[in-house]
Amino acid sequence: MNKMNKKKKSIVIIACVLAAILVLAVGLTFLLYGIPTRVFYSDEQHVSRVRERAEARYLGEGSPYNGLEVYPLYDENEKLTCILIELQPSGYVYVRLNSSISFAHGEYSLSWADEWIPSSSVWMPYHVKEGAKEEIIVNESGQTEVFHDMEFIRDADGNVIRYNRSPYQVAGIENERRYFLESGAGYGYVPAVKREGKFLDLVDGSLIDDTSDMGMSSVASLTAGFIVDHYFDL
């Protein structure tokens, strides 16, 4: 009888040790790699979750915004990678879907360019022009920045055109799939829609035939950097 009890006790100990190792392994995997989010939610659910969080963050008493719309953004392979929040009366925010959740970051990251004051996010349409150099005022304090290989589009008075609404809204896009294409290294993205099988670049109105070699200097793009850190979580 004692031998049977000892055997059972040994089995229980081994089982506990194995369970502890399994829990440790799962915890270590979560710590290093995070938990994949696409396993649990569909594209539609991701959009709904972002809408819910955006409403909690940007709307409410004292908010300068009185409404918002949320749109999925796809890459050239028809994969949902980002989500656009268009605020009313103006302002917009790009949100990236992270591949996983971890101790270091959550499911969704805000573009650092729009993090807290989306209505201050301004983009300027331009054409790519090799050798061009322009010094442009970039904020209300009069700070300037030099831009290379960019010829900015101006209004009738010669002023650089600036928008604080998303390129899709400016272009009047309604019932079309919206694309957000990575443009080479850095933080460049091309807001686009499809026209007869090609991508229409909404920054300058040009058509992109081939996205396989789309460097930042070859296509008109916008800056929308995403830093995977809890500080930028939505």
N, C-alpha and C positions, 0 to 999 in steps of 0.2 A: 504493500500500500504506500509506504514511504517513497519507494522508487517511482511509483506512478505520479505521486504528488510532485516529486522533484522534476520529473520529465515535463509535467504540465507547467510547472513554474518556469522551467528553462524555455519552453515554447513561448510563454507569455513574455518573458524578458526579450527573447529574440524578436518577437513581433513588435514590441514597443521600440526596440532599437531601430528596426527597419522603418517603422512609422516616423520616428524622429528624423532619420536620415532623409526620408521622402519629403517631410515638411521643410527641412533645412534646404534641400535641393530646390524645391519650389520657391521658397523665399529668396534664395540666392539668384535664381533665374529671374524672378520679378525685379530684384534689385539691379541686376546687370542689364537686362533686356526689356523689362516691362511686360505688360499683358497686352496682347494684340487687341485693338478695338474693333477691327472689321469682322472679327469672329462673332461679335455680339449684336452689331447693329447694321441694318441695311442703309443704303444711301439716303432714303427718305427719312429714316429715323435719325440719322446724323443731322440732316437739315432741320428737322423738328427740334432736336436737342439744342442746336445752336440758336434757333429762334427763341426758345424758352429762356436761354441764358442771356441773350442779347436784350430781350425785353426787360429782364430783371436788372441788367446793368445800365442800360441807356434810357429807359423810359421811367416814368413815375413823377412824383411831386417835385417841382423845381427843375425838371429836366428841360434843356433847350430844344429837345426833340419831341414831336407829337405823334410819331409813328415810325414804323420801319417795315421793310420787305427783305426777305432772305432768299438768295438764289444759289443753287449748286454751280460750281465751276469745275470743268473737266480738263484733263490734259489731252494731248494728241491721240492717246490710246483709249479715249472714252472712259477714263478712270476718274472718279471723283477725288480730287486732291485738295480743293479749297472751297470755301463758302464765302459769298459776298453779302454783307449787311449794308443795305442802302437806307440811310436815315432821312427822316423828313423834318424840317423843310430842306435840309442839305447835310452833306457829310456821308462818309462811307467807310467801311472797315473790311479788310480782307482777313479771313480766318483760315488757318491751315489745319487739316486733319492730320494729327500725329499717328504714326503707325502703331503706337502702343502707349499705355499709361505706365508711369513708373514713379518712384519716390521723387524724382527730379522734375517731372512735368506731368501735366494732365492730358486730356484727350485733344484739346483744341488750343492753338496758339494764335494770338493776335499779331498782325504785322507791327513791328516796332514803330513804323512810320505813322500808324493810326492809333496807337495804344490807348491814350486817354482822351484826346480831343479830336475825334474823327472829322469835325467840321473844319479843322485847320489843315487837313490833308488836301494839298493842291497838286494837280498835275498839269503839265504844259505840253500840248501837242507839238510835234516837231517832225521834220524829215531828216533822215540820215544823209549827211553830206560830208564826204571825206575831206579833211583839211580845214573845215569850218571851225571857228573859235568865237564864242560869245560869252560875255560877262553879263550875267543876269541878276537882278535883285531877287532874292529868294524868300524874304520874309518882310513883315511890316516894319521891322527895325532898320531896314535898309541894308542888311547884310547881302553881300554879293558872292556869287560863285561862278567860276569859269567852266564852261562846257565845251568839249571838243567833239568834232564830227557831228554836230547837231545844229540844224537850221530851224529855229523856232518859228511857228506860225503866228502871224500878227493880225490884229484887227485893222480897220480902216484908218485908225489914227496912228498906226505903227507900234502899238503896245503889244507885248507878248500876251497871248491868250492864256488864261488860267481858269481851271475848273475845280470846284469843290464838290462836284457830283461825280459819280463813277463814270468811266468811259462808256459803259453799256447804257447808262441813263442818258448821257449826252448824245449818244448815237441813236436814241429812240428804240433800243432793242426791247422787244416785248416777249413774244412767244417763240423765241429761238433758244437753242442750247448755247450757253455761254461757256467759252473756253478761257483758260488762264495758262499760257504756255511758258515754261521756263526758257529763259534766253541766255544760254551759255553760263559762264561762271558768275559769281556774285549774287546780287539780289534782283536781277532783271526778270521781269515777267511781261508777256504780251497778252493784253486783253483782246479777245477775238471772237468772231462768229464764223460760221462756214458759208461760203458762197460758191456754188457749183463745184464742190469738192475741194476748194482751197480755203485757207484761213484768211479772213479779212482782218488786218491789223487795225484796231480801233484808235490807235495813237496817231497814225498818219494816213489811214485809209488805203494802204497798199495791200496787195494780195501776196500771200506767202505760199509758194509752191512746195518747198521742201523744208521740213522742220528738223531734219537730221543734223544740219550744220548751221544752227541758228544762233550765232554769236551775238553778244550784246551790241557790237559795233555794226552788225549787218542788218539789223531790224530795229525799228522804233519800239522801245519798251519802257516800262515804268519800274520804279523801285518799290519792292514790297518784301522786305527782309523779315524772315521769321526766326526768332531765337527760341529754342526749346528750353524753357525754364519756367518755373512756377510764376515768376513775376509777370510773364506775358500770357498766362493762362486766361482763357475765357471761362 
